[in-house]
Amino acid sequence: MDINSCIDRHLAAPDDAASLMKNWIHYLAGRLGLLPTIDAWKLRRALRRMADANRAFADAHPDYATPPPELSFDAYNHVDWTYYRESGIDQARFLAGEIHRHLRERESVDVLEWGCGPGRILRHLSHCLPSGKTTLCGCDVNPESIRWCREHIPGVTFAVNDMAPPLPYADDSMDCIIASSVFTHLSETLHRAWSQDLLRVLRPGGILIVSLHG
């Protein structure tokens, strides 16, 4: 089957057609300058929907700092504090297991989360890895997320990166780099550029853990 036939079949599928229409609406809204207004409306709607659940979470976890809603919505498209906490714990445990499995022979391990957002994973990863053996770093393109992380997540060094490489780290400086659904939001050109830069920063024999959508 040639590539044009593949495209025709892809666009003919009802679910894909709906997805294509949604993307076109998003594109047109961007061209018309409406995205900030739409995003603000979606955030208010999400806050109303989660109000009772988030109050219950705050009562149950009075010492657990949650990020400003706009930062959470920008990074994760939700303001569900139970999900923010529980998914962060689950992913941190999984990542710690992979880091231990692949890098346990190293005397010390430097770990970077590229695109850390407001710390959903990193704040728990610090509790899942040996403190005397592990150095944790996080970076993100949103300076407000990094500012919040610096104020609320101890034991981790944070930095701001640009939309395009390079990262603010030296060659061969990290044993593990985590990218949780970062490539999902980038163009093909940036995929290639960032892949090269992540490999530049990664030490020989290190591991790169990537998740993405579709």
C-alpha positions as CSV (number, residue, x, y, z in Angstrom):
1,M,0.0,0.0,0.0
2,D,1.4,3.4,-1.0
3,I,1.7,6.3,1.4
4,N,-1.3,8.2,-0.1
5,S,-3.5,5.2,0.4
6,C,-2.4,5.0,4.0
7,I,-3.2,8.7,4.5
8,D,-6.6,8.3,2.9
9,R,-7.5,5.4,5.1
10,H,-6.2,7.2,8.2
11,L,-8.4,10.3,7.5
12,A,-11.4,8.1,6.7
13,A,-11.6,6.6,10.1
14,P,-14.3,8.3,12.2
15,D,-12.1,8.7,15.3
16,D,-9.2,10.1,13.3
17,A,-11.5,12.4,11.4
18,A,-12.8,13.8,14.7
19,S,-9.2,14.2,15.9
20,L,-8.3,16.0,12.6
21,M,-11.2,18.4,13.0
22,K,-10.2,19.1,16.6
23,N,-6.7,19.9,15.4
24,W,-7.9,22.2,12.7
25,I,-10.1,24.1,15.2
26,H,-7.2,24.4,17.5
27,Y,-5.0,25.7,14.6
28,L,-7.6,28.3,13.6
29,A,-8.1,29.4,17.2
30,G,-4.4,30.0,17.4
31,R,-4.4,32.0,14.1
32,L,-7.2,34.1,15.4
33,G,-5.5,34.7,18.8
34,L,-8.2,33.0,20.7
35,L,-6.2,30.3,22.5
36,P,-5.5,32.2,25.7
37,T,-9.2,32.9,26.1
38,I,-10.1,29.3,25.3
39,D,-7.5,27.9,27.7
40,A,-8.7,30.3,30.5
41,W,-12.2,29.0,30.0
42,K,-11.1,25.4,30.1
43,L,-9.1,26.0,33.3
44,R,-12.1,27.6,35.0
45,R,-14.3,24.7,34.0
46,A,-11.7,22.2,35.3
47,L,-11.4,24.0,38.6
48,R,-15.2,24.0,39.1
49,R,-15.4,20.3,38.2
50,M,-12.6,19.4,40.7
51,A,-13.5,21.8,43.5
52,D,-15.0,19.3,45.9
53,A,-12.4,16.6,45.2
54,N,-9.5,19.1,45.6
55,R,-10.9,20.4,48.9
56,A,-11.0,16.8,50.2
57,F,-7.5,16.3,49.0
58,A,-6.3,19.4,50.8
59,D,-8.0,18.3,54.0
60,A,-6.4,14.9,53.8
61,H,-2.9,16.2,52.9
62,P,-2.6,19.6,54.6
63,D,1.2,19.7,54.3
64,Y,1.4,18.7,50.6
65,A,2.1,21.7,48.4
66,T,0.2,21.7,45.1
67,P,1.3,23.9,42.2
68,P,-0.7,26.9,41.0
69,P,-3.6,25.6,38.9
70,E,-2.5,27.4,35.8
71,L,0.9,25.7,36.0
72,S,-0.7,22.3,36.5
73,F,-3.1,22.8,33.6
74,D,-0.4,24.1,31.3
75,A,1.8,21.0,32.0
76,Y,-0.7,18.2,32.5
77,N,-4.1,19.6,31.2
78,H,-5.7,18.9,34.5
79,V,-6.0,20.3,38.1
80,D,-6.7,17.0,39.8
81,W,-4.5,17.0,42.9
82,T,-5.1,13.4,43.7
83,Y,-4.0,12.3,40.3
84,Y,-1.0,14.8,40.4
85,R,0.2,13.1,43.6
86,E,-0.7,9.5,43.0
87,S,0.6,9.4,39.4
88,G,3.7,11.1,40.4
89,I,4.4,8.5,43.1
90,D,3.7,5.6,40.7
91,Q,5.9,6.9,38.0
92,A,8.7,7.8,40.4
93,R,8.7,4.3,41.8
94,F,8.8,2.8,38.3
95,L,11.6,5.1,37.2
96,A,13.6,4.4,40.4
97,G,13.3,0.7,39.7
98,E,14.6,1.2,36.1
99,I,17.5,3.4,37.3
100,H,18.5,0.8,39.9
101,R,18.2,-2.0,37.5
102,H,20.4,-0.4,34.8
103,L,22.8,1.7,36.9
104,R,23.2,0.0,40.2
105,E,26.9,-0.7,39.6
106,R,27.7,3.0,39.4
107,E,29.1,4.6,42.5
108,S,26.9,7.7,42.0
109,V,24.1,8.5,39.6
110,D,23.2,11.9,38.2
111,V,19.5,12.0,37.0
112,L,17.9,14.8,34.9
113,E,14.2,15.2,34.1
114,W,13.9,17.2,31.0
115,G,10.5,18.9,30.9
116,C,9.8,18.4,34.6
117,G,6.9,20.9,34.7
118,P,5.8,21.7,38.3
119,G,7.6,18.6,39.7
120,R,4.9,15.9,39.6
121,I,7.5,13.1,39.3
122,L,10.7,14.6,40.6
123,R,9.3,15.6,44.0
124,H,8.7,11.8,44.7
125,L,11.8,10.5,42.8
126,S,14.0,12.0,45.5
127,H,12.3,9.7,48.1
128,C,12.7,6.6,45.9
129,L,16.5,6.7,45.2
130,P,19.4,6.6,47.7
131,S,20.1,10.2,48.8
132,G,23.8,9.8,49.2
133,K,24.3,8.2,45.8
134,T,21.9,10.2,43.6
135,T,21.9,13.8,42.3
136,L,18.6,15.0,40.9
137,C,18.1,17.8,38.4
138,G,15.1,19.1,36.6
139,C,14.6,21.6,33.7
140,D,11.7,23.1,31.9
141,V,10.9,25.7,29.3
142,N,8.4,27.4,31.7
143,P,10.3,29.7,34.1
144,E,7.2,29.9,36.4
145,S,7.2,26.1,36.9
146,I,10.9,26.2,37.7
147,R,10.4,29.0,40.2
148,W,7.7,27.1,41.9
149,C,9.8,23.9,42.0
150,R,12.7,25.7,43.5
151,E,10.5,27.1,46.3
152,H,8.7,23.8,47.1
153,I,10.9,20.8,46.2
154,P,14.1,20.5,48.2
155,G,17.0,18.3,47.3
156,V,16.7,18.9,43.5
157,T,18.6,21.4,41.3
158,F,16.4,23.2,38.8
159,A,17.1,25.1,35.6
160,V,15.3,26.8,32.7
161,N,15.9,25.6,29.2
162,D,15.0,27.2,25.9
163,M,12.5,25.7,23.3
164,A,15.5,24.7,21.2
165,P,18.8,23.0,22.3
166,P,21.2,23.0,23.9
167,L,20.4,22.1,27.5
168,P,22.3,24.0,30.1
169,Y,24.4,20.9,31.0
170,A,27.9,19.8,30.0
171,D,28.6,16.9,27.7
172,D,28.5,13.4,29.3
173,S,27.1,14.9,32.6
174,M,24.0,12.7,33.3
175,D,23.7,9.0,33.9
176,C,19.9,9.0,33.3
177,I,17.6,11.4,31.4
178,I,13.8,11.2,31.8
179,A,11.5,12.8,29.2
180,S,7.9,12.2,30.2
181,S,5.6,13.1,27.2
182,V,7.9,16.0,26.1
183,F,8.5,14.9,22.5
184,T,4.7,14.7,22.1
185,H,4.6,18.5,21.9
186,L,7.5,19.1,19.5
187,S,7.9,19.3,15.8
188,E,9.8,16.7,13.8
189,T,12.7,19.2,13.5
190,L,12.9,19.7,17.2
191,H,12.6,15.9,17.8
192,R,15.8,15.4,15.9
193,A,17.6,18.4,17.5
194,W,16.6,17.4,21.0
195,S,17.5,13.8,20.5
196,Q,21.0,14.7,19.5
197,D,21.3,17.1,22.5
198,L,20.0,14.5,25.0
199,L,22.6,12.0,23.7
200,R,25.2,14.8,24.1
201,V,24.4,15.2,27.8
202,L,24.0,11.5,28.5
203,R,27.1,9.6,29.7
204,P,28.3,6.5,27.9
205,G,26.3,3.5,29.2
206,G,23.6,5.8,30.6
207,I,19.9,5.4,30.0
208,L,17.3,7.7,28.4
209,I,13.7,7.0,29.4
210,V,11.1,8.5,27.1
211,S,7.3,8.4,27.0
212,L,5.1,9.9,24.4
213,H,1.6,9.9,22.9
214,G,1.0,8.4,19.5
